[in-house]
Amino acid sequence: MSVSTSSGPQVETNPRGIPRAPFVSNVEEYLDGTDSSVESTLNKFQEMIAKYRYMELNVQNRRKGLDEKIPDIAKTLAMVEFLKDRREKKLGKSVKKDDEDELEDDLDDDEDQAADEAPLTTTFELNDTLYAEAVIEESDLVYLWLGANVMLAYPLDEAQALLSSKLAGAQQSRSNAVEDLEWLREQITVMEVNLARVYNWDVRRRREAKAKGIEEGHEV
């Protein structure tokens, strides 16, 4: 959703296309340039503020959803990496290539090796207060919920790549949402200042016109 400011020059926008609010430095010049009345200008500014606030609410909801989604993706990715790490160790492959010290410790630690070879048991939630214990069978596949009651099986490598991509995308989207919120708050502030400037200018103009009329009446 965009906020239309005028049909004149190209309006500056942020990377997501949210337009910058025009700052009214001189109310009289602005009104002459737009050929608009004070009332229509105030109504237009109020409408623009309402649009910015509507976009702000949408972005806030999107960020809130991402705040809930990102930890879930991160936990799922960590579990897939754990299963992949365990599977590769069992097959005698080298893992943890980015941390040589950790690799040496794992190879020298008999207890860790014994733990890798033991059956993997876990608990899963059946209901709010009901849990069951299960033994996870060794496999090169993992099942991922994709939403809308859809579950697909992926090889561990593909699952890791998919979740890593989704996590990076969600984190970028959250960063964009935070940036958009800051931008929108700035534009709302500018429009509120514009609204106050036009209103105060009109009040002064009316007072001056009224005072001038009184003075002219006395002169007569």
N, C-alpha and C positions, 0 to 999 in steps of 0.2 A: 504494500500500500504506500503510495507516495503522497506528498503534500504539495499541492500546486500553489506557487507563490505569485506568478504572473505569467503573461504570455510574451514577455520581453526576452532579454538575453538568457543564455543558457545558465541554469541555476547550478551552483556547486553542490555536489553530493558527497557522502562518505562512500567507502568501498561497497557497501550494500545498497546504495542508491537512495539513501535517506537525505533529502535536500537540506541545505543550510538555510536557516531562517534569515530574512533580510533585516538588518538593523536600521531603524529609523533615527538618523542623527538630527535631521531637521524636519519637523512635522509639517510645516507649511510648504516647504519644497516638495516633500513626499506627496502631500495631498494634491498639489498642483500638477505633479508629474503623473499621477494615476487618474486625475480628474474624477476623484471619488469624494463623496460626502464623509463627514466625520462618522456618522452613524453606520454607513456601509463599511467603512474601514474598520471600525470597532467590531462589527459583526464578522468581517472576514478574519480578523486577528483571533477572535474567539473560536471561530471554526478551525483555524490552523492549530491553535493550542489543543483543541479537542482531538484533532487527528494525531498530533504528536503524542498525546497522552494514551490514545488507543494503541498506537504502535509500541509505546513504552510498556503497556500492560502485556501485549503479545510477546514482546522480547523477554520480559520478566518471567512469564510462564514457560517460555522455551528454555531459559536458563535454569529454571527450577527443575524442569524435566531432565535436563542434561546433568544437573547436580545429583539426581537420583540414579541416572543411567550409567554414568561414568564409573562409579565404584563397583557396580554389578559387572560391567564388562571387564574391569581390571581384575576382579576376583576370579571370573571365569577364565581369563587369560592366564592368570597365575596357576590355576588348577591344570589347565591344558599343558602348560610348560612343565609342571611337576610330573604329570603323567608321561610326557615325552622324554623328560630327563630320566625318569625311572625306567622307561622302556629301552632307551638307548644304553643305559648302564647294564641292563640285563642282557642285552645283545652284545655287550662288550665293546660298544662304541664310545668314542670320546665326546664328552659334552662340556658345557661351561667353558667354551673356548675363550671367552673374554676375561676369565679370571684364573690364571695359571696357579696361583697360590691355593685357591679353593680346590682346584682339581687335584693338586698334590696331596692336600689334606684328606680328600675323600678317598684317594687310592690307598693311603697309608692307614686309614681308620677302619679296622676290622668290624667294629660295631656298626658303622654306617653301611658297610657292604652287606652285613647280615640283615640289616633292616631293609635294604633294597631287595633282598631275595625273599623276605617273608611276605606272605599274602597281605594284600592291601585291604584293610577293613575301614569302614566309615559308618557314620550314622546319617540318616536322612529323615526329613520331617514328613510324617504322614498327616498330621493335623497340628493344630496350634500347640498342643501339649503332648503330642504322641510322636515318638521317634522309634525308628527301627535300625538294627545293625545289619550291614551287608558286607559281603566280600566282593571286591571289584576284580573282575576277571582281566587278565592281561590281554591287551588288544592294541592294534594299530589304529583303531577307530575311536572316535568320540562323538557323542550325540549332542547337538546344540539346539536350544530353542531359538527359533527365528521370529517368534511372535505369531499372533492369530492362530494359536494352537497348532503351529507347524514346527516339526522337529526333523532335522536332517543329520545323517551320519557323515562325518568328515574324517579323512586321514589326519593324524595328529599334526603333521607339517602344515596342511592346508588350514586346519582349524586355528593354529597359531598365527598364520599369516592373515587369515580373515579377521580374527579378533584384534590383532595388532593394528590392522587398517581401520577397523571400526573405532577402536580406542583413540587413535590419532585423529580421526575425523571428528569424533565427539568432543575431544579436547579443543580442537581448532574451532568448532562451532560454539563452544562455551566461551572461548576467548573473543570470538566475534560478537557474541551476545553482550558480553561485558563492555566491549568497546562501543557497541551500538547504544547501550544504556547511557553511557557517559555522554555520547554525542546527542542523544535525544534530550537529556536533562539540560544540556547547554542550550539547545534550540528552544526548549520550553521557557527557559529563563529569559532568553532574548525576546521571545514573543510577549511574555508577560511585561517586560520593560517597555516594549513598543506600545502595548495596550495602555499602560499607565501614562506614557508620554503623550499619546494622542488624547487621552481623556483629560489629563491636566491642562494640555494646551487649549482644548475646547472650553474648559472651565474658565481659564484666564481670559480667553477671547470674549466669552459671554459677559464676564464681569467688566472688562474694559468697554465693551459696547454699551452695557447698561450705565456705567459711570459716565460715558460720553453723552449718552442720551439725556441723563439728568442734568449735566452741565449745560447742554444746548437748551434745555427747557428753562433753566434759570436765566440764560442770556436773553431769551425771548421775553 
